[in-house]
Amino acid sequence: MVEVYYYVPSDEVATVVGCGLKLSKWFEKEVMIADELRKCLSALLNPKDDIIKYRSNSLKCVKLELLPNYCYIADSCLYQVGLNDPGIMQLYLNSIVPVESYIFGSYRVPECLITSTVIGDSISILDKRLDSPVLFDNSEELYINNIIGIYNEQHSDFNDAMLYNFYCKLTEIGRVDKIEDIIRKIAIFVDKRNGKAFTSRIPHMEKY
């Protein structure tokens, strides 16, 4: 079974748990999946993937336990940008995979596209304190840590590269001053607000 999370208005929770989520009423988007335009509910792999809804008093999170046959994972970030860019929307469509094929951490904010009505027996109210624990705090954190982990394995100076480019950006917007020792490959960044100095090795970006 697949466990995903969905937010409903608080005053409709009892009805949803008792009667289910009828696809024709609750669908949020129509998506081309396997050459067929399908109505879809958009659920989350982690209740904290939408932190605004997670903290809302007007919404309640329910847990859905579903057969994988009607579940697909897609990159919702691509969908949001794709609403104004047909090329990106095609990338979104290309990102859709059966739930069994999805590797956790592959998408920044994955969504679970549910293509069928969800019966009440498959829905329960999420208890944030007592429910089954999720394996990661949120999908964005997992996504970022995965990317950093991959580059750290490939490049021993990747952390320096991140730090250097971060402070170079602060230099561009006038927040810090930069002094570079090209011979020793060391950069010193001085925070203009408090005079504090930060050092970084200058990375060899051409090898990335």
C-alpha positions as CSV (number, residue, x, y, z in Angstrom):
1,M,0.0,0.0,0.0
2,V,1.0,3.6,-0.6
3,E,0.7,6.1,2.2
4,V,0.2,9.8,1.1
5,Y,-1.3,12.9,2.7
6,Y,-4.1,15.2,1.7
7,Y,-5.5,18.4,3.2
8,V,-9.3,19.0,3.4
9,P,-11.3,21.8,5.0
10,S,-11.7,21.1,8.7
11,D,-15.5,21.2,8.4
12,E,-15.5,18.5,5.8
13,V,-13.2,16.0,7.5
14,A,-16.0,13.8,8.9
15,T,-17.7,13.6,5.6
16,V,-14.4,12.7,3.8
17,V,-13.5,10.0,6.3
18,G,-17.0,8.6,6.1
19,C,-17.7,8.9,2.4
20,G,-14.3,9.2,0.8
21,L,-12.9,11.6,-1.8
22,K,-14.9,11.4,-5.0
23,L,-12.6,12.1,-7.9
24,S,-15.2,14.1,-9.9
25,K,-15.6,16.5,-7.0
26,W,-12.1,16.8,-5.5
27,F,-9.8,16.6,-8.5
28,E,-7.4,19.5,-8.8
29,K,-6.0,19.1,-12.3
30,E,-6.3,17.1,-15.5
31,V,-3.0,15.5,-16.6
32,M,-1.9,13.5,-19.6
33,I,-0.7,10.1,-18.2
34,A,0.2,7.3,-20.5
35,D,-1.4,9.1,-23.5
36,E,-4.7,9.6,-21.6
37,L,-6.1,12.8,-20.0
38,R,-6.9,11.9,-16.5
39,K,-8.5,13.8,-13.6
40,C,-6.1,13.8,-10.6
41,L,-6.1,14.5,-6.9
42,S,-2.7,15.9,-5.8
43,A,-1.5,14.4,-2.5
44,L,1.8,14.8,-0.7
45,L,4.5,12.2,0.3
46,N,5.0,14.1,3.6
47,P,2.5,16.2,5.4
48,K,5.1,19.0,5.9
49,D,5.7,19.3,2.2
50,D,3.1,22.1,2.3
51,I,4.0,23.8,5.6
52,I,1.4,26.5,5.2
53,K,-1.4,23.9,5.0
54,Y,0.4,21.9,7.8
55,R,0.1,24.9,10.2
56,S,-3.4,26.0,9.0
57,N,-6.3,25.9,11.5
58,S,-8.8,25.8,8.7
59,L,-7.4,22.6,7.1
60,K,-7.0,19.1,8.4
61,C,-4.5,16.5,7.1
62,V,-5.8,13.0,6.3
63,K,-3.7,10.0,5.5
64,L,-4.6,8.0,2.4
65,E,-3.6,4.3,2.1
66,L,-3.9,3.3,-1.5
67,L,-3.1,0.6,-4.0
68,P,-0.2,1.7,-6.2
69,N,-2.1,1.1,-9.4
70,Y,-3.7,4.5,-9.3
71,C,-0.8,6.5,-8.0
72,Y,1.9,8.4,-9.9
73,I,4.6,10.7,-8.7
74,A,5.4,14.0,-10.5
75,D,7.6,17.1,-9.9
76,S,5.1,19.8,-8.8
77,C,7.7,22.6,-9.0
78,L,7.8,21.9,-12.8
79,Y,4.0,22.1,-12.9
80,Q,3.8,25.5,-11.2
81,V,6.4,27.0,-13.6
82,G,4.9,25.1,-16.6
83,L,1.6,26.9,-16.2
84,N,3.2,29.8,-18.0
85,D,5.8,27.9,-20.1
86,P,4.8,25.0,-22.4
87,G,8.3,23.7,-22.6
88,I,8.5,23.4,-18.8
89,M,5.0,21.8,-18.8
90,Q,6.4,19.1,-21.1
91,L,9.2,18.5,-18.6
92,Y,6.5,18.1,-15.9
93,L,4.7,15.5,-18.0
94,N,8.0,13.7,-18.6
95,S,8.6,13.6,-14.8
96,I,5.4,11.5,-14.2
97,V,6.4,8.0,-13.1
98,P,4.5,5.1,-11.4
99,V,4.8,5.4,-7.7
100,E,6.8,2.1,-7.5
101,S,9.4,3.7,-9.8
102,Y,9.9,6.9,-7.8
103,I,13.2,7.2,-5.9
104,F,12.8,9.4,-2.8
105,G,14.6,12.7,-3.1
106,S,14.5,12.8,-6.9
107,Y,12.0,15.8,-6.9
108,R,12.1,18.9,-4.8
109,V,8.4,18.9,-4.0
110,P,6.9,15.6,-5.3
111,E,3.2,15.2,-5.7
112,C,1.3,12.0,-5.8
113,L,-1.3,12.1,-8.6
114,I,-4.2,9.9,-7.6
115,T,-6.4,8.9,-10.6
116,S,-9.3,7.3,-8.8
117,T,-11.9,8.0,-6.2
118,V,-10.6,7.2,-2.6
119,I,-13.1,5.3,-0.5
120,G,-13.6,6.2,3.2
121,D,-12.1,3.0,4.5
122,S,-8.8,4.1,3.0
123,I,-8.8,7.5,4.8
124,S,-7.9,8.4,8.4
125,I,-7.3,11.6,10.2
126,L,-3.5,12.2,10.7
127,D,-2.5,12.4,14.3
128,K,0.8,14.4,14.2
129,R,1.9,13.0,17.6
130,L,0.9,9.4,17.4
131,D,0.7,8.4,13.7
132,S,3.3,6.3,11.9
133,P,6.5,8.3,11.6
134,V,7.7,9.6,8.2
135,L,11.2,8.8,7.2
136,F,12.3,12.4,6.5
137,D,11.3,15.9,7.7
138,N,10.2,17.1,4.3
139,S,10.9,16.3,0.6
140,E,12.8,19.6,-0.1
141,E,15.3,18.8,2.6
142,L,15.8,15.3,1.4
143,Y,16.1,16.5,-2.2
144,I,18.8,19.1,-1.3
145,N,20.7,16.7,0.9
146,N,20.7,14.1,-1.9
147,I,22.2,16.6,-4.4
148,I,24.8,17.8,-1.9
149,G,25.7,14.2,-1.0
150,I,26.2,13.2,-4.7
151,Y,28.5,16.2,-5.4
152,N,30.4,15.6,-2.2
153,E,31.1,12.1,-3.3
154,Q,32.3,13.3,-6.7
155,H,34.2,16.4,-5.6
156,S,36.1,16.7,-2.3
157,D,36.0,20.5,-2.4
158,F,32.2,20.8,-3.1
159,N,31.5,22.4,0.3
160,D,34.1,25.1,-0.4
161,A,32.5,25.6,-3.9
162,M,29.1,26.2,-2.3
163,L,30.5,28.5,0.3
164,Y,32.6,30.5,-2.2
165,N,29.8,31.0,-4.6
166,F,27.4,32.0,-1.8
167,Y,29.7,34.7,-0.6
168,C,30.5,35.8,-4.2
169,K,26.7,36.4,-4.6
170,L,26.7,38.5,-1.3
171,T,29.6,40.4,-2.8
172,E,27.6,41.2,-5.9
173,I,24.8,42.7,-3.9
174,G,27.1,44.7,-1.7
175,R,26.8,42.8,1.6
176,V,30.4,41.7,1.9
177,D,33.9,42.7,0.6
178,K,36.0,40.0,-1.2
179,I,39.8,39.7,-1.1
180,E,41.4,36.9,-3.1
181,D,44.9,35.4,-2.9
182,I,45.1,33.8,-6.3
183,I,48.5,32.2,-5.6
184,R,47.3,30.4,-2.4
185,K,43.8,30.0,-3.8
186,I,42.2,31.5,-0.7
187,A,39.3,34.0,-0.6
188,I,38.5,36.2,2.3
189,F,35.0,37.7,2.7
190,V,34.4,40.5,5.1
191,D,30.8,41.2,6.3
192,K,30.2,44.9,6.0
193,R,27.7,45.0,8.9
194,N,30.0,43.6,11.6
195,G,33.5,43.3,10.1
196,K,33.6,39.5,10.6
197,A,35.8,37.6,8.2
198,F,35.0,34.3,6.5
199,T,37.5,32.3,4.5
200,S,37.1,29.8,1.7
201,R,39.3,28.0,-0.7
202,I,38.8,29.1,-4.3
203,P,37.3,26.1,-6.1
204,H,38.3,24.8,-9.5
205,M,34.9,25.3,-11.1
206,E,36.0,24.1,-14.5
207,K,36.1,20.5,-13.3
208,Y,32.4,20.5,-12.3
